Protein backbone atom coordinates (compact mmCIF):
# COMPACT_ATOMS: atom_id res chain seq x y z
CA UNK A 1 0.00 0.00 0.00
CA UNK A 2 2.75 2.47 0.96
CA UNK A 3 4.71 1.53 -2.16
CA UNK A 4 1.74 2.32 -4.40
CA UNK A 5 1.17 5.67 -2.65
CA UNK A 6 4.86 6.51 -3.07
CA UNK A 7 4.63 5.66 -6.76
CA UNK A 8 1.60 7.95 -7.15
CA UNK A 9 3.41 10.77 -5.38
CA UNK A 10 6.46 10.39 -7.63
CA UNK A 11 4.22 10.44 -10.71
CA UNK A 12 2.59 13.66 -9.49
CA UNK A 13 6.00 15.20 -8.91
CA UNK A 14 7.11 14.36 -12.46
CA UNK A 15 3.98 16.06 -13.82
CA UNK A 16 4.75 19.19 -11.84
CA UNK A 17 1.76 18.75 -9.54
CA UNK A 18 1.78 19.32 -5.82
CA UNK A 19 1.42 16.21 -3.70
CA UNK A 20 -1.94 15.93 -1.93
CA UNK A 21 -1.89 16.45 1.80
CA UNK A 22 -3.21 13.94 4.32
CA UNK A 23 -6.47 15.93 4.53
CA UNK A 24 -6.99 15.79 0.77
CA UNK A 25 -6.31 12.04 0.72
CA UNK A 26 -8.90 11.67 3.49
CA UNK A 27 -11.47 13.64 1.52
CA UNK A 28 -10.78 11.52 -1.54
CA UNK A 29 -11.16 8.30 0.46
CA UNK A 30 -14.47 9.54 1.88
CA UNK A 31 -15.62 10.30 -1.65
CA UNK A 32 -14.82 6.71 -2.60
CA UNK A 33 -16.75 5.46 0.43
CA UNK A 34 -19.75 7.57 -0.62
CA UNK A 35 -19.62 6.14 -4.14
CA UNK A 36 -19.54 2.61 -2.70
CA UNK A 37 -22.50 3.43 -0.43
CA UNK A 38 -24.34 4.75 -3.49
CA UNK A 39 -24.54 1.20 -4.83
CA UNK A 40 -26.77 0.27 -1.90
CA UNK A 41 -28.55 3.59 -1.34
CA UNK A 42 -30.43 4.73 -4.44
CA UNK A 43 -32.24 7.71 -2.95
CA UNK A 44 -32.12 10.83 -5.14
CA UNK A 45 -30.91 13.08 -2.34
CA UNK A 46 -27.87 10.89 -1.77
CA UNK A 47 -27.04 10.83 -5.50
CA UNK A 48 -27.04 14.64 -5.53
CA UNK A 49 -24.95 14.63 -2.35
CA UNK A 50 -22.26 12.46 -3.96
CA UNK A 51 -22.12 14.82 -6.95
CA UNK A 52 -21.76 17.80 -4.61
CA UNK A 53 -19.06 16.10 -2.59
CA UNK A 54 -17.16 15.23 -5.79
CA UNK A 55 -17.32 18.91 -6.83
CA UNK A 56 -16.04 19.97 -3.40
CA UNK A 57 -13.11 17.53 -3.59
CA UNK A 58 -12.35 18.79 -7.11
CA UNK A 59 -12.26 22.35 -5.79
CA UNK A 60 -9.80 21.33 -3.06
CA UNK A 61 -7.52 19.58 -5.53
CA UNK A 62 -7.67 22.52 -7.96
CA UNK A 63 -6.55 24.84 -5.17
CA UNK A 64 -3.76 22.77 -3.66
CA UNK A 65 -2.59 20.26 -6.29
CA UNK A 66 -3.43 21.55 -9.76
CA UNK A 67 -2.90 25.28 -9.30
CA UNK A 68 0.63 25.10 -10.75
CA UNK A 69 -0.68 23.65 -14.02
CA UNK A 70 -3.58 26.10 -14.48
CA UNK A 71 -2.63 29.60 -15.66
CA UNK A 72 -3.77 32.55 -13.57
CA UNK A 73 -6.47 33.73 -13.09
CA UNK A 74 -8.19 30.60 -14.39
CA UNK A 75 -6.92 28.62 -11.39
CA UNK A 76 -8.98 30.76 -9.01
CA UNK A 77 -11.94 30.66 -11.38
CA UNK A 78 -11.85 26.86 -11.27
CA UNK A 79 -11.49 26.79 -7.48
CA UNK A 80 -14.26 29.25 -6.62
CA UNK A 81 -16.76 28.30 -9.33
CA UNK A 82 -16.42 24.61 -8.49
CA UNK A 83 -16.81 25.34 -4.79
CA UNK A 84 -19.99 27.36 -5.32
CA UNK A 85 -21.34 24.57 -7.53
CA UNK A 86 -20.59 22.09 -4.74
CA UNK A 87 -22.43 24.30 -2.25
CA UNK A 88 -25.49 24.36 -4.50
CA UNK A 89 -25.47 20.58 -4.97
CA UNK A 90 -25.01 19.85 -1.26
CA UNK A 91 -27.78 22.28 -0.35
CA UNK A 92 -30.02 20.72 -3.01
CA UNK A 93 -29.38 17.29 -1.54
CA UNK A 94 -30.45 18.51 1.90
CA UNK A 95 -33.61 20.12 0.47
CA UNK A 96 -34.50 16.86 -1.28
CA UNK A 97 -33.96 14.99 1.98
CA UNK A 98 -36.20 17.50 3.80
CA UNK A 99 -38.84 17.09 1.03
CA UNK A 100 -38.76 20.81 0.17
CA UNK A 101 -38.99 20.29 -3.57
CA UNK A 102 -40.56 23.71 -4.10
CA UNK A 103 -37.18 25.27 -3.28
CA UNK A 104 -35.20 23.22 -5.79
CA UNK A 105 -35.89 25.45 -8.81
CA UNK A 106 -35.02 28.71 -6.95
CA UNK A 107 -31.88 27.03 -5.62
CA UNK A 108 -30.90 25.95 -9.15
CA UNK A 109 -31.26 29.51 -10.43
CA UNK A 110 -29.36 30.99 -7.48
CA UNK A 111 -26.56 28.43 -7.83
CA UNK A 112 -26.15 29.16 -11.55
CA UNK A 113 -26.02 32.91 -10.84
CA UNK A 114 -23.48 32.46 -8.04
CA UNK A 115 -21.25 30.19 -10.17
CA UNK A 116 -21.23 32.76 -12.98
CA UNK A 117 -20.67 35.60 -10.53
CA UNK A 118 -17.77 33.79 -8.85
CA UNK A 119 -16.00 33.30 -12.20
CA UNK A 120 -16.71 36.84 -13.44
CA UNK A 121 -15.52 38.41 -10.20
CA UNK A 122 -12.14 36.68 -10.40
CA UNK A 123 -11.71 37.55 -14.08
CA UNK A 124 -12.91 41.17 -14.01
CA UNK A 125 -12.80 42.50 -10.44
CA UNK A 126 -10.36 40.33 -8.47
CA UNK A 127 -9.53 43.07 -5.93
CA UNK A 128 -13.06 44.30 -5.29
CA UNK A 129 -13.78 43.87 -1.60
CA UNK A 130 -17.57 44.50 -1.83
CA UNK A 131 -17.95 41.88 -4.54
CA UNK A 132 -15.98 39.36 -2.48
CA UNK A 133 -18.26 40.06 0.46
CA UNK A 134 -21.27 39.58 -1.84
CA UNK A 135 -19.94 36.17 -2.91
CA UNK A 136 -19.31 35.12 0.69
CA UNK A 137 -22.78 36.24 1.77
CA UNK A 138 -24.39 34.53 -1.23
CA UNK A 139 -23.08 31.01 -0.76
CA UNK A 140 -23.28 31.21 3.04
CA UNK A 141 -26.96 32.16 2.77
CA UNK A 142 -27.53 29.03 0.67
CA UNK A 143 -25.79 26.90 3.30
CA UNK A 144 -27.76 28.55 6.11
CA UNK A 145 -31.09 27.80 4.40
CA UNK A 146 -30.02 24.18 3.89
CA UNK A 147 -28.99 23.81 7.55
CA UNK A 148 -32.28 25.27 8.80
CA UNK A 149 -34.27 23.02 6.45
CA UNK A 150 -32.41 19.97 7.73
CA UNK A 151 -33.04 20.78 11.38
CA UNK A 152 -36.71 21.55 10.72
CA UNK A 153 -37.09 18.20 8.98
CA UNK A 154 -35.59 16.41 12.01
CA UNK A 155 -37.19 18.52 14.76
CA UNK A 156 -39.50 15.71 15.87
CA UNK A 157 -36.64 13.20 16.24
CA UNK A 158 -33.32 13.88 17.94
CA UNK A 159 -30.41 12.67 15.84
CA UNK A 160 -26.84 13.80 16.50
CA UNK A 161 -25.76 13.23 12.89
CA UNK A 162 -28.33 15.77 11.61
CA UNK A 163 -27.05 18.47 13.98
CA UNK A 164 -23.44 17.66 13.09
CA UNK A 165 -24.25 17.84 9.39
CA UNK A 166 -25.96 21.22 9.80
CA UNK A 167 -22.97 22.58 11.72
CA UNK A 168 -20.49 21.30 9.14
CA UNK A 169 -22.49 22.88 6.32
CA UNK A 170 -22.21 26.26 8.02
CA UNK A 171 -18.43 25.85 8.31
CA UNK A 172 -17.84 25.26 4.59
CA UNK A 173 -15.76 28.13 3.22
CA UNK A 174 -13.54 29.50 0.51
CA UNK A 175 -9.99 30.37 1.51
CA UNK A 176 -9.96 34.07 2.40
CA UNK A 177 -7.47 35.42 4.90
CA UNK A 178 -9.74 37.98 6.69
CA UNK A 179 -12.17 35.20 7.66
CA UNK A 180 -10.36 31.87 7.61
CA UNK A 181 -7.47 33.15 9.74
CA UNK A 182 -9.92 33.91 12.56
CA UNK A 183 -10.86 30.24 12.91
CA UNK A 184 -8.37 27.53 13.97
CA UNK A 185 -7.22 25.50 10.97
CA UNK A 186 -7.85 22.25 12.83
CA UNK A 187 -11.52 23.17 13.28
CA UNK A 188 -11.97 23.87 9.57
CA UNK A 189 -10.23 20.64 8.56
CA UNK A 190 -12.27 18.68 11.10
CA UNK A 191 -15.49 20.16 9.71
CA UNK A 192 -14.56 19.16 6.16
CA UNK A 193 -13.85 15.59 7.24
CA UNK A 194 -16.93 15.37 9.49
CA UNK A 195 -19.26 16.60 6.72
CA UNK A 196 -19.36 13.39 4.62
CA UNK A 197 -19.18 11.19 7.71
CA UNK A 198 -22.25 12.87 9.21
CA UNK A 199 -24.17 12.41 5.96
CA UNK A 200 -23.24 8.72 5.82
CA UNK A 201 -24.43 8.34 9.42
CA UNK A 202 -27.67 10.10 8.54
CA UNK A 203 -28.21 7.81 5.55
CA UNK A 204 -27.50 4.71 7.63
CA UNK A 205 -30.02 5.93 10.21
CA UNK A 206 -32.62 6.27 7.46
CA UNK A 207 -31.87 2.73 6.32
CA UNK A 208 -32.34 1.40 9.85
CA UNK A 209 -35.63 3.29 10.21
CA UNK A 210 -36.82 1.89 6.90
CA UNK A 211 -35.93 -1.63 8.03
CA UNK A 212 -37.89 -1.12 11.28
CA UNK A 213 -40.94 0.07 9.34
CA UNK A 214 -40.77 -2.99 7.11
CA UNK A 215 -40.53 -5.24 10.17
CA UNK A 216 -43.57 -3.51 11.68
CA UNK A 217 -45.57 -3.98 8.48
CA UNK A 218 -44.59 -7.64 8.37
CA UNK A 219 -45.65 -8.15 11.98
CA UNK A 220 -49.00 -6.47 11.37
CA UNK A 221 -49.55 -8.54 8.23
CA UNK A 222 -48.81 -11.75 10.11
CA UNK A 223 -51.22 -10.75 12.89
CA UNK A 224 -53.94 -10.06 10.30
CA UNK A 225 -53.40 -13.49 8.74
CA UNK A 226 -53.67 -15.33 12.07
CA UNK A 227 -56.24 -13.19 13.93
CA UNK A 228 -59.86 -14.13 14.39
CA UNK A 229 -60.82 -10.76 15.92
CA UNK A 230 -59.74 -7.23 15.06
CA UNK A 231 -58.55 -6.53 18.61
CA UNK A 232 -55.36 -8.54 18.23
CA UNK A 233 -54.53 -6.77 14.99
CA UNK A 234 -55.09 -3.33 16.51
CA UNK A 235 -52.97 -4.13 19.56
CA UNK A 236 -50.14 -5.40 17.35
CA UNK A 237 -50.34 -2.25 15.23
CA UNK A 238 -50.28 0.04 18.28
CA UNK A 239 -47.25 -1.72 19.77
CA UNK A 240 -45.32 -1.60 16.51
CA UNK A 241 -46.14 2.07 15.93
CA UNK A 242 -44.84 2.86 19.40
CA UNK A 243 -41.61 1.01 18.68
CA UNK A 244 -41.02 2.46 15.20
CA UNK A 245 -41.95 6.05 16.10
CA UNK A 246 -39.89 5.99 19.34
CA UNK A 247 -42.76 7.46 21.39
CA UNK A 248 -43.55 6.80 25.03
CA UNK A 249 -47.18 5.87 24.45
CA UNK A 250 -49.62 5.18 21.66
CA UNK A 251 -53.33 4.42 21.71
CA UNK A 252 -56.18 3.65 19.36
CA UNK A 253 -59.70 5.11 19.52
CA UNK A 254 -63.00 3.93 18.09
CA UNK A 255 -66.11 6.00 17.47
CA UNK A 256 -68.82 4.69 19.78
CA UNK A 257 -72.08 6.57 20.24
CA UNK A 258 -70.67 9.79 18.80
CA UNK A 259 -67.60 9.73 21.08
CA UNK A 260 -63.99 8.66 20.66
CA UNK A 261 -63.23 5.81 23.03
CA UNK A 262 -59.71 4.47 23.55
CA UNK A 263 -59.77 0.71 23.22
CA UNK A 264 -56.14 -0.34 22.77
CA UNK A 265 -52.91 1.25 23.98
CA UNK A 266 -49.19 0.66 24.44
CA UNK A 267 -47.08 2.35 27.11
CA UNK A 268 -50.08 3.55 29.14
CA UNK A 269 -51.33 2.44 32.50
CA UNK A 270 -54.90 1.12 32.74
CA UNK A 271 -55.78 4.04 35.04
CA UNK A 272 -54.62 6.66 32.53
CA UNK A 273 -56.42 4.89 29.72
CA UNK A 274 -59.61 4.80 31.77
CA UNK A 275 -59.45 8.48 32.74
CA UNK A 276 -58.26 9.97 29.43
CA UNK A 277 -59.64 7.43 26.99
CA UNK A 278 -63.04 9.08 26.44
CA UNK A 279 -63.49 12.18 24.25
JOWO-V645538 format. One line per field, one symbol per residue. ss: DSSP state (@ for helix, = for strand, . for the rest). phi: phi as a letter, one per 30 degrees, with the letter a starting at -180 (. if undefined). psi: psi as a letter, one per 30 degrees, with the letter a starting at -180 (. if undefined). Layout:
ss=???
phi=???
psi=???
This chain:
ss=.@@@@@@@@@@@@@.......@@@@@@@@@@@@@@@@@.....@@@@@@@@@@@@@@@@@@@@@..@@@....@@@@@@@@@@@@@@@@@@@@@@@@...@@@@@@@@@@@@@@@@@@@@@@@@....@@@@@@@@@@@@@@@@@@@@@@@@@......@@@@@@@@@@@......@@@@....@@@@@@@@@@@@@@@@@@@@@@@@@@@@@@@@@@@@@@@@@@...@@@@@@@@@@@@@@@@....=======..========...@@@@@@@.=.
phi=.ddddddddddddddicddddddddddddddddddddddcccdddddddddddddddddddddcccedccddcdddddddddddddedddddddddddicddcddedddddddddddddddddcbdcddddddddddddddddddddddddddcddbdbdddddddddddcdacdaeecdddceddddddddddeddddddddddddddddddddddddddddddcdcbddddddddddddddddhcdbabbccdbiibcbdcbabicdedddddccbb
psi=eeeeeeeeeeeeeffgkkkkleeeeeeeeeeeeeeeffffjgkeeeeeeeeeeeeeeeeeeeefefeffkkkgfeeeeeeeeeeeeeeeeeeeeeeeghifffeeeeeeeeeeeeeeeeeeeeeifgjeeeeeeeeeefeeeeeeeeeeeeefgffkkjeeeeeeeeeeffklkjjefefffkkeeeeeeeeefeeeeeeeeeeeeeeeeeeeeeeeeeeeeeeefkflfeeeeeeeeeeeeeefhlelklkkljjhglkkkfklkgkleeeeeeggk.
